[in-house]
């Protein structure tokens, strides 16, 4: 979370995205965060590939976990947890859970996104 916040502060992107600095600083740092988190996740679970590379779904999961933590914090800071506010931490969590559930639903029904 601190690394995400630092990258955003570095380019002053807390409230507005400027594409070139966003790509050069924030996306690059998110890529590094996903690598580090994937390695940690694979080590913790014992699911390390033979050649030491991250498994792509683990890398994406790691990025989602890091971003979910940061989004939970920032949305609670900005909008609280009231179910009435469209971007409250509670509503954002519900959106994340629904999106994940939708993916599972597609898989269960043998549909491809």
Jmol script that loads the backbone (N, CA, C; Angstrom):
load data "model"
ATOM      1  N   UNK A   1       0.830  -1.192   0.000  1.00  0.00           N
ATOM      2  CA  UNK A   1       0.000   0.000   0.000  1.00  0.00           C
ATOM      3  C   UNK A   1       0.872   1.252   0.000  1.00  0.00           C
ATOM      4  N   UNK A   2       1.938   1.230   0.784  1.00  0.00           N
ATOM      5  CA  UNK A   2       2.817   2.395   0.842  1.00  0.00           C
ATOM      6  C   UNK A   2       3.489   2.643  -0.499  1.00  0.00           C
ATOM      7  N   UNK A   3       3.842   1.569  -1.194  1.00  0.00           N
ATOM      8  CA  UNK A   3       4.481   1.726  -2.494  1.00  0.00           C
ATOM      9  C   UNK A   3       3.521   2.336  -3.511  1.00  0.00           C
ATOM     10  N   UNK A   4       2.256   1.952  -3.460  1.00  0.00           N
ATOM     11  CA  UNK A   4       1.251   2.540  -4.363  1.00  0.00           C
ATOM     12  C   UNK A   4       1.095   4.015  -4.048  1.00  0.00           C
ATOM     13  N   UNK A   5       0.935   4.328  -2.789  1.00  0.00           N
ATOM     14  CA  UNK A   5       0.759   5.718  -2.369  1.00  0.00           C
ATOM     15  C   UNK A   5       1.983   6.556  -2.757  1.00  0.00           C
ATOM     16  N   UNK A   6       3.177   6.014  -2.576  1.00  0.00           N
ATOM     17  CA  UNK A   6       4.400   6.736  -2.924  1.00  0.00           C
ATOM     18  C   UNK A   6       4.455   7.030  -4.424  1.00  0.00           C
ATOM     19  N   UNK A   7       4.088   6.041  -5.247  1.00  0.00           N
ATOM     20  CA  UNK A   7       4.102   6.245  -6.701  1.00  0.00           C
ATOM     21  C   UNK A   7       3.104   7.323  -7.105  1.00  0.00           C
ATOM     22  N   UNK A   8       1.943   7.321  -6.491  1.00  0.00           N
ATOM     23  CA  UNK A   8       0.933   8.342  -6.801  1.00  0.00           C
ATOM     24  C   UNK A   8       1.398   9.728  -6.361  1.00  0.00           C
ATOM     25  N   UNK A   9       2.009   9.785  -5.180  1.00  0.00           N
ATOM     26  CA  UNK A   9       2.512  11.068  -4.686  1.00  0.00           C
ATOM     27  C   UNK A   9       3.662  11.587  -5.558  1.00  0.00           C
ATOM     28  N   UNK A  10       4.472  10.667  -6.044  1.00  0.00           N
ATOM     29  CA  UNK A  10       5.638  11.036  -6.850  1.00  0.00           C
ATOM     30  C   UNK A  10       5.237  11.829  -8.093  1.00  0.00           C
ATOM     31  N   UNK A  11       4.099  11.460  -8.696  1.00  0.00           N
ATOM     32  CA  UNK A  11       3.653  12.180  -9.890  1.00  0.00           C
ATOM     33  C   UNK A  11       2.443  13.072  -9.604  1.00  0.00           C
ATOM     34  N   UNK A  12       2.145  13.230  -8.313  1.00  0.00           N
ATOM     35  CA  UNK A  12       1.009  14.053  -7.898  1.00  0.00           C
ATOM     36  C   UNK A  12      -0.274  13.622  -8.615  1.00  0.00           C
ATOM     37  N   UNK A  13      -0.568  12.317  -8.543  1.00  0.00           N
ATOM     38  CA  UNK A  13      -1.720  11.750  -9.233  1.00  0.00           C
ATOM     39  C   UNK A  13      -2.821  11.321  -8.275  1.00  0.00           C
ATOM     40  N   UNK A  14      -2.896  11.945  -7.106  1.00  0.00           N
ATOM     41  CA  UNK A  14      -3.916  11.573  -6.134  1.00  0.00           C
ATOM     42  C   UNK A  14      -5.335  11.826  -6.616  1.00  0.00           C
ATOM     43  N   UNK A  15      -5.517  12.859  -7.434  1.00  0.00           N
ATOM     44  CA  UNK A  15      -6.867  13.209  -7.874  1.00  0.00           C
ATOM     45  C   UNK A  15      -7.042  13.238  -9.389  1.00  0.00           C
ATOM     46  N   UNK A  16      -5.952  13.109 -10.134  1.00  0.00           N
ATOM     47  CA  UNK A  16      -6.068  13.169 -11.587  1.00  0.00           C
ATOM     48  C   UNK A  16      -4.945  12.357 -12.214  1.00  0.00           C
ATOM     49  N   UNK A  17      -5.292  11.600 -13.248  1.00  0.00           N
ATOM     50  CA  UNK A  17      -4.297  10.798 -13.959  1.00  0.00           C
ATOM     51  C   UNK A  17      -3.813  11.571 -15.175  1.00  0.00           C
ATOM     52  N   UNK A  18      -2.505  11.703 -15.270  1.00  0.00           N
ATOM     53  CA  UNK A  18      -1.872  12.217 -16.476  1.00  0.00           C
ATOM     54  C   UNK A  18      -1.172  11.021 -17.103  1.00  0.00           C
ATOM     55  N   UNK A  19      -1.570  10.662 -18.307  1.00  0.00           N
ATOM     56  CA  UNK A  19      -1.207   9.377 -18.895  1.00  0.00           C
ATOM     57  C   UNK A  19       0.290   9.072 -18.944  1.00  0.00           C
ATOM     58  N   UNK A  20       1.115   9.980 -19.387  1.00  0.00           N
ATOM     59  CA  UNK A  20       2.542   9.653 -19.528  1.00  0.00           C
ATOM     60  C   UNK A  20       3.184   9.380 -18.173  1.00  0.00           C
ATOM     61  N   UNK A  21       3.046  10.277 -17.172  1.00  0.00           N
ATOM     62  CA  UNK A  21       3.628   9.933 -15.861  1.00  0.00           C
ATOM     63  C   UNK A  21       2.971   8.698 -15.242  1.00  0.00           C
ATOM     64  N   UNK A  22       1.677   8.517 -15.486  1.00  0.00           N
ATOM     65  CA  UNK A  22       0.964   7.345 -14.956  1.00  0.00           C
ATOM     66  C   UNK A  22       1.620   6.070 -15.481  1.00  0.00           C
ATOM     67  N   UNK A  23       1.846   6.010 -16.787  1.00  0.00           N
ATOM     68  CA  UNK A  23       2.464   4.833 -17.395  1.00  0.00           C
ATOM     69  C   UNK A  23       3.899   4.645 -16.922  1.00  0.00           C
ATOM     70  N   UNK A  24       4.652   5.729 -16.874  1.00  0.00           N
ATOM     71  CA  UNK A  24       6.073   5.635 -16.564  1.00  0.00           C
ATOM     72  C   UNK A  24       6.357   5.363 -15.090  1.00  0.00           C
ATOM     73  N   UNK A  25       5.519   5.845 -14.196  1.00  0.00           N
ATOM     74  CA  UNK A  25       5.802   5.716 -12.771  1.00  0.00           C
ATOM     75  C   UNK A  25       4.844   4.733 -12.092  1.00  0.00           C
ATOM     76  N   UNK A  26       3.560   4.995 -12.172  1.00  0.00           N
ATOM     77  CA  UNK A  26       2.595   4.191 -11.411  1.00  0.00           C
ATOM     78  C   UNK A  26       2.476   2.776 -11.975  1.00  0.00           C
ATOM     79  N   UNK A  27       2.298   2.653 -13.269  1.00  0.00           N
ATOM     80  CA  UNK A  27       2.148   1.312 -13.853  1.00  0.00           C
ATOM     81  C   UNK A  27       3.436   0.504 -13.678  1.00  0.00           C
ATOM     82  N   UNK A  28       4.577   1.148 -13.831  1.00  0.00           N
ATOM     83  CA  UNK A  28       5.847   0.450 -13.613  1.00  0.00           C
ATOM     84  C   UNK A  28       5.945  -0.047 -12.169  1.00  0.00           C
ATOM     85  N   UNK A  29       5.555   0.791 -11.208  1.00  0.00           N
ATOM     86  CA  UNK A  29       5.613   0.371  -9.800  1.00  0.00           C
ATOM     87  C   UNK A  29       4.592  -0.728  -9.512  1.00  0.00           C
ATOM     88  N   UNK A  30       3.401  -0.641 -10.097  1.00  0.00           N
ATOM     89  CA  UNK A  30       2.410  -1.704  -9.917  1.00  0.00           C
ATOM     90  C   UNK A  30       2.936  -3.029 -10.464  1.00  0.00           C
ATOM     91  N   UNK A  31       3.658  -2.979 -11.567  1.00  0.00           N
ATOM     92  CA  UNK A  31       4.266  -4.176 -12.123  1.00  0.00           C
ATOM     93  C   UNK A  31       5.270  -4.771 -11.140  1.00  0.00           C
ATOM     94  N   UNK A  32       6.104  -3.929 -10.558  1.00  0.00           N
ATOM     95  CA  UNK A  32       7.087  -4.415  -9.588  1.00  0.00           C
ATOM     96  C   UNK A  32       6.407  -4.948  -8.327  1.00  0.00           C
ATOM     97  N   UNK A  33       5.362  -4.265  -7.881  1.00  0.00           N
ATOM     98  CA  UNK A  33       4.610  -4.730  -6.713  1.00  0.00           C
ATOM     99  C   UNK A  33       4.025  -6.107  -6.992  1.00  0.00           C
ATOM    100  N   UNK A  34       3.449  -6.291  -8.182  1.00  0.00           N
ATOM    101  CA  UNK A  34       2.844  -7.585  -8.503  1.00  0.00           C
ATOM    102  C   UNK A  34       3.897  -8.695  -8.528  1.00  0.00           C
ATOM    103  N   UNK A  35       5.100  -8.390  -9.012  1.00  0.00           N
ATOM    104  CA  UNK A  35       6.167  -9.394  -9.004  1.00  0.00           C
ATOM    105  C   UNK A  35       6.524  -9.785  -7.573  1.00  0.00           C
ATOM    106  N   UNK A  36       6.746  -8.772  -6.739  1.00  0.00           N
ATOM    107  CA  UNK A  36       7.141  -9.035  -5.354  1.00  0.00           C
ATOM    108  C   UNK A  36       6.052  -9.781  -4.595  1.00  0.00           C
ATOM    109  N   UNK A  37       4.827  -9.345  -4.739  1.00  0.00           N
ATOM    110  CA  UNK A  37       3.715  -9.992  -4.029  1.00  0.00           C
ATOM    111  C   UNK A  37       3.491 -11.410  -4.523  1.00  0.00           C
ATOM    112  N   UNK A  38       3.633 -11.630  -5.840  1.00  0.00           N
ATOM    113  CA  UNK A  38       3.456 -12.982  -6.386  1.00  0.00           C
ATOM    114  C   UNK A  38       4.506 -13.930  -5.818  1.00  0.00           C
ATOM    115  N   UNK A  39       5.731 -13.463  -5.740  1.00  0.00           N
ATOM    116  CA  UNK A  39       6.789 -14.309  -5.178  1.00  0.00           C
ATOM    117  C   UNK A  39       6.496 -14.634  -3.718  1.00  0.00           C
ATOM    118  N   UNK A  40       6.051 -13.621  -2.963  1.00  0.00           N
ATOM    119  CA  UNK A  40       5.696 -13.854  -1.565  1.00  0.00           C
ATOM    120  C   UNK A  40       4.534 -14.842  -1.452  1.00  0.00           C
ATOM    121  N   UNK A  41       3.516 -14.647  -2.285  1.00  0.00           N
ATOM    122  CA  UNK A  41       2.338 -15.515  -2.247  1.00  0.00           C
ATOM    123  C   UNK A  41       2.710 -16.949  -2.616  1.00  0.00           C
ATOM    124  N   UNK A  42       3.535 -17.103  -3.633  1.00  0.00           N
ATOM    125  CA  UNK A  42       3.941 -18.446  -4.033  1.00  0.00           C
ATOM    126  C   UNK A  42       4.803 -19.112  -2.959  1.00  0.00           C
ATOM    127  N   UNK A  43       5.655 -18.340  -2.322  1.00  0.00           N
ATOM    128  CA  UNK A  43       6.487 -18.885  -1.254  1.00  0.00           C
ATOM    129  C   UNK A  43       5.619 -19.307  -0.068  1.00  0.00           C
ATOM    130  N   UNK A  44       4.668 -18.449   0.309  1.00  0.00           N
ATOM    131  CA  UNK A  44       3.791 -18.748   1.454  1.00  0.00           C
ATOM    132  C   UNK A  44       2.957 -19.995   1.217  1.00  0.00           C
ATOM    133  N   UNK A  45       2.547 -20.214  -0.029  1.00  0.00           N
ATOM    134  CA  UNK A  45       1.671 -21.350  -0.328  1.00  0.00           C
ATOM    135  C   UNK A  45       2.425 -22.570  -0.834  1.00  0.00           C
ATOM    136  N   UNK A  46       3.731 -22.403  -1.104  1.00  0.00           N
ATOM    137  CA  UNK A  46       4.518 -23.510  -1.632  1.00  0.00           C
ATOM    138  C   UNK A  46       4.244 -23.801  -3.097  1.00  0.00           C
ATOM    139  N   UNK A  47       3.626 -22.866  -3.792  1.00  0.00           N
ATOM    140  CA  UNK A  47       3.250 -23.061  -5.193  1.00  0.00           C
ATOM    141  C   UNK A  47       4.211 -22.316  -6.122  1.00  0.00           C
ATOM    142  N   UNK A  48       5.474 -22.679  -6.072  1.00  0.00           N
ATOM    143  CA  UNK A  48       6.484 -22.028  -6.904  1.00  0.00           C
ATOM    144  C   UNK A  48       6.723 -22.893  -8.128  1.00  0.00           C
ATOM    145  N   UNK A  49       6.752 -22.257  -9.297  1.00  0.00           N
ATOM    146  CA  UNK A  49       6.973 -23.009 -10.527  1.00  0.00           C
ATOM    147  C   UNK A  49       8.405 -23.522 -10.584  1.00  0.00           C
ATOM    148  N   UNK A  50       8.634 -24.492 -11.461  1.00  0.00           N
ATOM    149  CA  UNK A  50       9.956 -25.122 -11.554  1.00  0.00           C
ATOM    150  C   UNK A  50      11.054 -24.144 -11.954  1.00  0.00           C
ATOM    151  N   UNK A  51      10.752 -23.187 -12.822  1.00  0.00           N
ATOM    152  CA  UNK A  51      11.798 -22.278 -13.277  1.00  0.00           C
ATOM    153  C   UNK A  51      11.852 -20.990 -12.459  1.00  0.00           C
ATOM    154  N   UNK A  52      11.053 -20.888 -11.408  1.00  0.00           N
ATOM    155  CA  UNK A  52      11.097 -19.728 -10.527  1.00  0.00           C
ATOM    156  C   UNK A  52      10.271 -18.550 -10.989  1.00  0.00           C
ATOM    157  N   UNK A  53       9.636 -18.664 -12.165  1.00  0.00           N
ATOM    158  CA  UNK A  53       8.809 -17.563 -12.660  1.00  0.00           C
ATOM    159  C   UNK A  53       7.451 -17.566 -11.982  1.00  0.00           C
ATOM    160  N   UNK A  54       6.833 -16.375 -11.942  1.00  0.00           N
ATOM    161  CA  UNK A  54       5.496 -16.283 -11.385  1.00  0.00           C
ATOM    162  C   UNK A  54       4.506 -16.901 -12.367  1.00  0.00           C
ATOM    163  N   UNK A  55       3.502 -17.519 -11.851  1.00  0.00           N
ATOM    164  CA  UNK A  55       2.401 -18.042 -12.636  1.00  0.00           C
ATOM    165  C   UNK A  55       1.478 -16.863 -12.913  1.00  0.00           C
ATOM    166  N   UNK A  56       1.101 -16.576 -14.156  1.00  0.00           N
ATOM    167  CA  UNK A  56       0.335 -15.360 -14.449  1.00  0.00           C
ATOM    168  C   UNK A  56      -0.897 -15.118 -13.567  1.00  0.00           C
ATOM    169  N   UNK A  57      -1.758 -16.127 -13.304  1.00  0.00           N
ATOM    170  CA  UNK A  57      -2.880 -15.833 -12.403  1.00  0.00           C
ATOM    171  C   UNK A  57      -2.439 -15.429 -10.998  1.00  0.00           C
ATOM    172  N   UNK A  58      -1.343 -15.999 -10.520  1.00  0.00           N
ATOM    173  CA  UNK A  58      -0.838 -15.607  -9.204  1.00  0.00           C
ATOM    174  C   UNK A  58      -0.349 -14.175  -9.237  1.00  0.00           C
ATOM    175  N   UNK A  59       0.278 -13.796 -10.319  1.00  0.00           N
ATOM    176  CA  UNK A  59       0.764 -12.412 -10.471  1.00  0.00           C
ATOM    177  C   UNK A  59      -0.420 -11.447 -10.488  1.00  0.00           C
ATOM    178  N   UNK A  60      -1.470 -11.782 -11.207  1.00  0.00           N
ATOM    179  CA  UNK A  60      -2.659 -10.928 -11.265  1.00  0.00           C
ATOM    180  C   UNK A  60      -3.354 -10.902  -9.906  1.00  0.00           C
ATOM    181  N   UNK A  61      -3.487 -12.052  -9.261  1.00  0.00           N
ATOM    182  CA  UNK A  61      -4.081 -12.102  -7.925  1.00  0.00           C
ATOM    183  C   UNK A  61      -3.305 -11.216  -6.964  1.00  0.00           C
ATOM    184  N   UNK A  62      -1.997 -11.286  -7.027  1.00  0.00           N
ATOM    185  CA  UNK A  62      -1.161 -10.472  -6.144  1.00  0.00           C
ATOM    186  C   UNK A  62      -1.405  -8.986  -6.365  1.00  0.00           C
ATOM    187  N   UNK A  63      -1.499  -8.592  -7.615  1.00  0.00           N
ATOM    188  CA  UNK A  63      -1.775  -7.197  -7.925  1.00  0.00           C
ATOM    189  C   UNK A  63      -3.154  -6.794  -7.418  1.00  0.00           C
ATOM    190  N   UNK A  64      -4.130  -7.664  -7.605  1.00  0.00           N
ATOM    191  CA  UNK A  64      -5.488  -7.361  -7.126  1.00  0.00           C
ATOM    192  C   UNK A  64      -5.529  -7.218  -5.608  1.00  0.00           C
ATOM    193  N   UNK A  65      -4.785  -8.072  -4.902  1.00  0.00           N
ATOM    194  CA  UNK A  65      -4.777  -7.989  -3.445  1.00  0.00           C
ATOM    195  C   UNK A  65      -4.157  -6.672  -2.977  1.00  0.00           C
ATOM    196  N   UNK A  66      -3.043  -6.308  -3.590  1.00  0.00           N
ATOM    197  CA  UNK A  66      -2.400  -5.044  -3.218  1.00  0.00           C
ATOM    198  C   UNK A  66      -3.307  -3.862  -3.534  1.00  0.00           C
ATOM    199  N   UNK A  67      -3.896  -3.868  -4.717  1.00  0.00           N
ATOM    200  CA  UNK A  67      -4.779  -2.769  -5.099  1.00  0.00           C
ATOM    201  C   UNK A  67      -6.049  -2.738  -4.258  1.00  0.00           C
ATOM    202  N   UNK A  68      -6.583  -3.905  -3.919  1.00  0.00           N
ATOM    203  CA  UNK A  68      -7.791  -3.952  -3.088  1.00  0.00           C
ATOM    204  C   UNK A  68      -7.545  -3.347  -1.720  1.00  0.00           C
ATOM    205  N   UNK A  69      -6.389  -3.651  -1.143  1.00  0.00           N
ATOM    206  CA  UNK A  69      -6.059  -3.068   0.158  1.00  0.00           C
ATOM    207  C   UNK A  69      -5.978  -1.549   0.052  1.00  0.00           C
ATOM    208  N   UNK A  70      -5.289  -1.070  -0.977  1.00  0.00           N
ATOM    209  CA  UNK A  70      -5.136   0.376  -1.144  1.00  0.00           C
ATOM    210  C   UNK A  70      -6.482   1.040  -1.437  1.00  0.00           C
ATOM    211  N   UNK A  71      -7.278   0.452  -2.323  1.00  0.00           N
ATOM    212  CA  UNK A  71      -8.584   1.031  -2.652  1.00  0.00           C
ATOM    213  C   UNK A  71      -9.492   1.028  -1.425  1.00  0.00           C
ATOM    214  N   UNK A  72      -9.442  -0.038  -0.619  1.00  0.00           N
ATOM    215  CA  UNK A  72     -10.242  -0.065   0.606  1.00  0.00           C
ATOM    216  C   UNK A  72      -9.885   1.087   1.521  1.00  0.00           C
ATOM    217  N   UNK A  73      -8.585   1.321   1.664  1.00  0.00           N
ATOM    218  CA  UNK A  73      -8.139   2.414   2.523  1.00  0.00           C
ATOM    219  C   UNK A  73      -8.552   3.770   1.959  1.00  0.00           C
ATOM    220  N   UNK A  74      -8.240   4.017   0.685  1.00  0.00           N
ATOM    221  CA  UNK A  74      -8.499   5.344   0.126  1.00  0.00           C
ATOM    222  C   UNK A  74      -9.996   5.632   0.031  1.00  0.00           C
ATOM    223  N   UNK A  75     -10.799   4.652  -0.316  1.00  0.00           N
ATOM    224  CA  UNK A  75     -12.240   4.897  -0.415  1.00  0.00           C
ATOM    225  C   UNK A  75     -12.858   5.120   0.968  1.00  0.00           C
ATOM    226  N   UNK A  76     -12.337   4.433   1.981  1.00  0.00           N
ATOM    227  CA  UNK A  76     -12.840   4.685   3.330  1.00  0.00           C
ATOM    228  C   UNK A  76     -12.424   6.076   3.792  1.00  0.00           C
ATOM    229  N   UNK A  77     -11.182   6.482   3.474  1.00  0.00           N
ATOM    230  CA  UNK A  77     -10.721   7.826   3.830  1.00  0.00           C
ATOM    231  C   UNK A  77     -11.576   8.900   3.164  1.00  0.00           C
ATOM    232  N   UNK A  78     -11.920   8.699   1.908  1.00  0.00           N
ATOM    233  CA  UNK A  78     -12.642   9.727   1.149  1.00  0.00           C
ATOM    234  C   UNK A  78     -14.152   9.655   1.339  1.00  0.00           C
ATOM    235  N   UNK A  79     -14.706   8.429   1.484  1.00  0.00           N
ATOM    236  CA  UNK A  79     -16.160   8.282   1.446  1.00  0.00           C
ATOM    237  C   UNK A  79     -16.756   7.502   2.610  1.00  0.00           C
ATOM    238  N   UNK A  80     -15.940   7.063   3.558  1.00  0.00           N
ATOM    239  CA  UNK A  80     -16.469   6.313   4.700  1.00  0.00           C
ATOM    240  C   UNK A  80     -16.930   4.927   4.305  1.00  0.00           C
ATOM    241  N   UNK A  81     -17.832   4.375   5.095  1.00  0.00           N
ATOM    242  CA  UNK A  81     -18.305   3.005   4.827  1.00  0.00           C
ATOM    243  C   UNK A  81     -19.817   2.917   4.676  1.00  0.00           C
ATOM    244  N   UNK A  82     -20.481   4.041   4.550  1.00  0.00           N
ATOM    245  CA  UNK A  82     -21.933   4.049   4.406  1.00  0.00           C
ATOM    246  C   UNK A  82     -22.370   3.358   3.124  1.00  0.00           C
ATOM    247  N   UNK A  83     -23.340   2.489   3.229  1.00  0.00           N
ATOM    248  CA  UNK A  83     -23.864   1.790   2.049  1.00  0.00           C
ATOM    249  C   UNK A  83     -24.586   2.746   1.106  1.00  0.00           C
ATOM    250  N   UNK A  84     -24.894   3.953   1.572  1.00  0.00           N
ATOM    251  CA  UNK A  84     -25.602   4.910   0.733  1.00  0.00           C
ATOM    252  C   UNK A  84     -24.680   5.659  -0.237  1.00  0.00           C
ATOM    253  N   UNK A  85     -23.391   5.750   0.081  1.00  0.00           N
ATOM    254  CA  UNK A  85     -22.474   6.474  -0.800  1.00  0.00           C
ATOM    255  C   UNK A  85     -21.987   5.520  -1.895  1.00  0.00           C
ATOM    256  N   UNK A  86     -22.062   5.925  -3.175  1.00  0.00           N
ATOM    257  CA  UNK A  86     -21.729   5.003  -4.273  1.00  0.00           C
ATOM    258  C   UNK A  86     -20.280   4.534  -4.316  1.00  0.00           C
ATOM    259  N   UNK A  87     -19.361   5.248  -3.665  1.00  0.00           N
ATOM    260  CA  UNK A  87     -17.965   4.825  -3.659  1.00  0.00           C
ATOM    261  C   UNK A  87     -17.426   4.614  -2.248  1.00  0.00           C
ATOM    262  N   UNK A  88     -18.312   4.292  -1.307  1.00  0.00           N
ATOM    263  CA  UNK A  88     -17.844   3.992   0.049  1.00  0.00           C
ATOM    264  C   UNK A  88     -17.052   2.693   0.022  1.00  0.00           C
ATOM    265  N   UNK A  89     -16.268   2.476   1.051  1.00  0.00           N
ATOM    266  CA  UNK A  89     -15.468   1.251   1.109  1.00  0.00           C
ATOM    267  C   UNK A  89     -16.362   0.010   1.055  1.00  0.00           C
ATOM    268  N   UNK A  90     -17.508   0.063   1.687  1.00  0.00           N
ATOM    269  CA  UNK A  90     -18.427  -1.074   1.697  1.00  0.00           C
ATOM    270  C   UNK A  90     -18.968  -1.358   0.297  1.00  0.00           C
ATOM    271  N   UNK A  91     -19.372  -0.312  -0.418  1.00  0.00           N
ATOM    272  CA  UNK A  91     -19.914  -0.478  -1.765  1.00  0.00           C
ATOM    273  C   UNK A  91     -18.818  -0.950  -2.725  1.00  0.00           C
ATOM    274  N   UNK A  92     -17.608  -0.414  -2.578  1.00  0.00           N
ATOM    275  CA  UNK A  92     -16.500  -0.840  -3.439  1.00  0.00           C
ATOM    276  C   UNK A  92     -16.172  -2.311  -3.221  1.00  0.00           C
ATOM    277  N   UNK A  93     -16.163  -2.749  -1.964  1.00  0.00           N
ATOM    278  CA  UNK A  93     -15.918  -4.155  -1.672  1.00  0.00           C
ATOM    279  C   UNK A  93     -16.991  -5.018  -2.318  1.00  0.00           C
ATOM    280  N   UNK A  94     -18.222  -4.584  -2.243  1.00  0.00           N
ATOM    281  CA  UNK A  94     -19.316  -5.333  -2.862  1.00  0.00           C
ATOM    282  C   UNK A  94     -19.111  -5.432  -4.374  1.00  0.00           C
ATOM    283  N   UNK A  95     -18.669  -4.361  -5.013  1.00  0.00           N
ATOM    284  CA  UNK A  95     -18.401  -4.389  -6.452  1.00  0.00           C
ATOM    285  C   UNK A  95     -17.293  -5.388  -6.772  1.00  0.00           C
ATOM    286  N   UNK A  96     -16.234  -5.392  -5.955  1.00  0.00           N
ATOM    287  CA  UNK A  96     -15.127  -6.319  -6.171  1.00  0.00           C
ATOM    288  C   UNK A  96     -15.607  -7.763  -6.021  1.00  0.00           C
ATOM    289  N   UNK A  97     -16.400  -8.025  -4.984  1.00  0.00           N
ATOM    290  CA  UNK A  97     -16.915  -9.374  -4.759  1.00  0.00           C
ATOM    291  C   UNK A  97     -17.838  -9.805  -5.892  1.00  0.00           C
ATOM    292  N   UNK A  98     -18.678  -8.890  -6.368  1.00  0.00           N
ATOM    293  CA  UNK A  98     -19.584  -9.224  -7.468  1.00  0.00           C
ATOM    294  C   UNK A  98     -18.811  -9.522  -8.754  1.00  0.00           C
ATOM    295  N   UNK A  99     -17.772  -8.744  -9.023  1.00  0.00           N
ATOM    296  CA  UNK A  99     -16.968  -8.988 -10.219  1.00  0.00           C
ATOM    297  C   UNK A  99     -16.287 -10.358 -10.141  1.00  0.00           C
ATOM    298  N   UNK A 100     -15.722 -10.680  -8.974  1.00  0.00           N
ATOM    299  CA  UNK A 100     -15.085 -11.979  -8.782  1.00  0.00           C
ATOM    300  C   UNK A 100     -16.122 -13.095  -8.950  1.00  0.00           C
ATOM    301  N   UNK A 101     -17.278 -12.915  -8.331  1.00  0.00           N
ATOM    302  CA  UNK A 101     -18.354 -13.899  -8.445  1.00  0.00           C
ATOM    303  C   UNK A 101     -18.827 -14.093  -9.877  1.00  0.00           C
ATOM    304  N   UNK A 102     -18.841 -13.015 -10.646  1.00  0.00           N
ATOM    305  CA  UNK A 102     -19.228 -13.104 -12.055  1.00  0.00           C
ATOM    306  C   UNK A 102     -18.240 -13.986 -12.811  1.00  0.00           C
ATOM    307  N   UNK A 103     -16.950 -13.806 -12.553  1.00  0.00           N
ATOM    308  CA  UNK A 103     -15.943 -14.653 -13.193  1.00  0.00           C
ATOM    309  C   UNK A 103     -16.126 -16.118 -12.827  1.00  0.00           C
ATOM    310  N   UNK A 104     -16.383 -16.398 -11.559  1.00  0.00           N
ATOM    311  CA  UNK A 104     -16.627 -17.774 -11.123  1.00  0.00           C
ATOM    312  C   UNK A 104     -17.872 -18.317 -11.823  1.00  0.00           C
ATOM    313  N   UNK A 105     -18.917 -17.506 -11.894  1.00  0.00           N
ATOM    314  CA  UNK A 105     -20.168 -17.912 -12.565  1.00  0.00           C
ATOM    315  C   UNK A 105     -19.889 -18.316 -14.020  1.00  0.00           C
ATOM    316  N   UNK A 106     -19.111 -17.498 -14.728  1.00  0.00           N
ATOM    317  CA  UNK A 106     -18.780 -17.822 -16.114  1.00  0.00           C
ATOM    318  C   UNK A 106     -18.052 -19.162 -16.197  1.00  0.00           C
ATOM    319  N   UNK A 107     -17.117 -19.388 -15.293  1.00  0.00           N
ATOM    320  CA  UNK A 107     -16.357 -20.637 -15.294  1.00  0.00           C
ATOM    321  C   UNK A 107     -17.261 -21.830 -15.008  1.00  0.00           C
ATOM    322  N   UNK A 108     -18.131 -21.707 -14.000  1.00  0.00           N
ATOM    323  CA  UNK A 108     -19.045 -22.792 -13.648  1.00  0.00           C
ATOM    324  C   UNK A 108     -19.929 -23.169 -14.838  1.00  0.00           C
ATOM    325  N   UNK A 109     -20.322 -22.163 -15.606  1.00  0.00           N
ATOM    326  CA  UNK A 109     -21.206 -22.398 -16.757  1.00  0.00           C
ATOM    327  C   UNK A 109     -20.430 -22.587 -18.057  1.00  0.00           C
ATOM    328  N   UNK A 110     -19.113 -22.830 -17.909  1.00  0.00           N
ATOM    329  CA  UNK A 110     -18.231 -23.098 -19.051  1.00  0.00           C
ATOM    330  C   UNK A 110     -18.313 -22.016 -20.119  1.00  0.00           C
ATOM    331  N   UNK A 111     -18.415 -20.767 -19.669  1.00  0.00           N
ATOM    332  CA  UNK A 111     -18.432 -19.631 -20.583  1.00  0.00           C
ATOM    333  C   UNK A 111     -17.082 -18.932 -20.502  1.00  0.00           C
ATOM    334  N   UNK A 112     -16.680 -18.372 -21.616  1.00  0.00           N
ATOM    335  CA  UNK A 112     -15.413 -17.654 -21.677  1.00  0.00           C
ATOM    336  C   UNK A 112     -15.709 -16.147 -21.678  1.00  0.00           C
ATOM    337  N   UNK A 113     -15.001 -15.407 -20.856  1.00  0.00           N
ATOM    338  CA  UNK A 113     -15.287 -13.955 -20.807  1.00  0.00           C
ATOM    339  C   UNK A 113     -14.977 -13.262 -22.119  1.00  0.00           C
TER     340      UNK A 113
END
end "model"
wireframe off; spacefill off
backbone 0.3
color backbone group
